[in-house]
Amino acid sequence: MLLLVLTMAAFLISIVSFSIEKLSRYYVPISIACATIACILFVQLLQPAGDIKGMVLGFIEFKALIYIFSMQVTVTIIERERIFQYLAIRLIRLTRGNPRLLFYVFCMTTTFFAAVIADVTVSIIFAPLIIRICGILDTKPTPYLLGMTININLGSLITPFSSSENIIISTARSLDLSYYITHLWVFFAIIFTITTVSIDLLMIRNKVPADKQRQSTLLTILTPSMVIDKKHAKRFKMNMGLTFAFFAFIIITPESYLAALLGAMGLLLANKGQFNALIKQVEWEIIFFFTSLFILIGILSRPEVGFLQAVSAGFNAMSGGNALLAVMLIFMISSAMSAIISNAPVTLMFLPIIESLLLQPGFSNLAVPLSTALLLGVNLGGNFLPQGAACDIMTLTIAKRNNIPGFTYKYLFKVGGSYATLHFLLSLGFLAVMMVWY
């Protein structure tokens, strides 16, 4: 019992240090210290038999860490070469400056990009672009920024590599892209359509199209050449081709983490002159933080500690053995926690709980609904509050910096929170329908 309390306290301290901005500079040493103390207590209090070093290393999900490292390397190269900016400009030019078409292109493009790179990066790329284009066309950027930031949050439902939490869940539960296509894409299409069309009908439909002169000015200014360095045009084309090959390789290869690693190594070799600079831009802090959390969760998952037994008993008591209610509880509790603290620690906390529930009588066939409930919870739960999603905060910051009237914290809390509530209710309905098949 003492080990359970102390390890749980260490885990919570690590989460708090990561989630509170004032402590963000110290979250890595704090989490490493907590994991080290928990390991010492684990050995001293339980004195487990066997290879202690191997046991502790076994707690670490190296596949997930390799996946995260590989995606960071790839995204760094994509950002440096401005590949997504180039593709975005190509798509925007197709609208010819029509406000409604422009809105739909922004929403679809940002959603797709958020399925591949970090949500905050998508905001950094697109928010200034939206503001600049709306300035040229003399139209208010607020509804465009709103549609962008809400749909960026939805984009994480599309792929297993869209975020750290998706990578961790997909690696632990052996979920590949086909799982997302089969079990999440239809639901994503529904909520994306409802969200995008409603914003269009309520805020954009009656906008008067910009005059021909402004549209012509937009097309003159916004050209693909503006993001390509002519001196390195060949390098740009090479990296764009390798990027497409990278994601195709991940999609068609069963062991996604190995495909991601090989793809990242290929990109590094193709850019060997930039090797040191690229490696330095990897967020090693996140790698060490996740390693510490894996160890803490691994200790909590040991049968001698009793954490999973206590949690399973609690879920059984709350659900009364009802499978549907258990799935709903996973979704609702993970959503609530993700609205307050970072999504990744919530994910790591719930994965062993799901594993434990699957061992209970009557729950063994619920791997898909439970995994889907956790994916929906950690990806959509953070959208209730602007501070729960990094892209929301970044969009607000960029809007404030550019003096955009109307797009404030209060506005995003009210309107964005309304859409988050709608998505929450639709998710409950979707999970209920899914349970019919299980």
Steps between C-alpha positions, in 0.01 A plus 500: 500500500786739585664438162168562322448834675857619448520394134162656426621821667815493284289453188270791591797726580645422156169583330457825694855613417429439131157665500577819698675765291707639787654156558544412132875571511547236767260222398772273355729489810192477724356204306840325485544550876149364566564193283836438670350525849212271399749240366700510826182459706382221271823305551530571873139438603405211270841346436386341172680189381686483170683753288403841645670697221322298231170537684529881515607521135200281417272774635618737224306493171799539268283459190299810592818699577653400165179603323491839676870565426457407134197725454683791664792464257267480201286796606812710562609444139146568370484827693847610392424438133152661529347206318156539656499876437568425135214248480266737686566786259438268204161404644403856599562627148233257377231702683569813288426710811140377556437543879296181543729281294794653684343407834445137400852471358646640824296259712579192293868587458565578866314185606710286267825663611404455868472127428870503408678771702453659843185708538687805627723490190192509277379810687838668458491432125138585425382768745730773356415380148126529569540847650706620203260358239194641677675838512555491123138398438367752758306236698495422873735214592316396820280221352794369300720484811216334691447234233872441480566452871195277560577277203867475590385336823286256300784411264671296771232232456614410148838330542703303757790746471316832537604555864706347780190356665389334176846353451503365856150348473558360153830342601364352823179370341656407160275739306599584144351743248241240394358511855449876476346468153264224614395633839551878501490650151121482463450668837765758415325575168172556686633741763726679250205557265266616776764737641620648172161538333343658810778762525459570129121538522510711815798724431618491138218414258370854470843657456528701178783358284802724468516711186697379201785738564561364852475142376755580229728662760477187716600271214786731405642512854430140603723290277674168580836657416477718811580201725770338286862608526619498138852409610368178655217414259644155429527426873139611547374264227707214637372547854140535384528171310664329800228636732222348290695173482549513879128515578415243231758265659340543844153430361589179317746354758355299793775605744436874477769599749769326293367658181508842669857443621626384160323792330648750743848352455456528122407867530796562733740334256357704212563813708827387660642849475229611742525192726625670819253789468208261445590275795530804729143600414358170626311558826707263713319631809181328383688172444643506855166608648313214335772256607449607862123466472531155341706387800251645751206341321692172474551494877134584562400218264684234699252263674685539833429874503121459473422809291329322211305274733367804687413686179331196345296450815403869487391477135304184571328671792412809293389305194336215685662266249320679214731504196336806339532703819864398540581622147315827568691547826835456324398765249350747749771477766787522246321797337462680832864440596626608156317832541709570811839336449711395202359226277810277491516424875126429499559253217777322690281478808203344319680244283572255786146557629363386163734199504370412845136539398550269202594224744168534685209264421272648234759756382740284298335588166497877561852583378371713210235703692734561796790606274268725299355653817850591621598643159189719494542602863862618485464662156171683553502557876757778486274711278262611775744768620731701272795420726426130454621511137838646404373605156221707659749693713731553202213624280388741775857626537539562126157669482589730790837583346324604179222692680216284364173629650257244640731198517563504874529244780140569600378448142693175456391375843135567414484388136777241508360357824158468335649296217702292750175419682337404170796274415481346848131413460554365148785285633273352765247414230770354276634278780147384582447400136840327492406296807205353310754301297689382810 
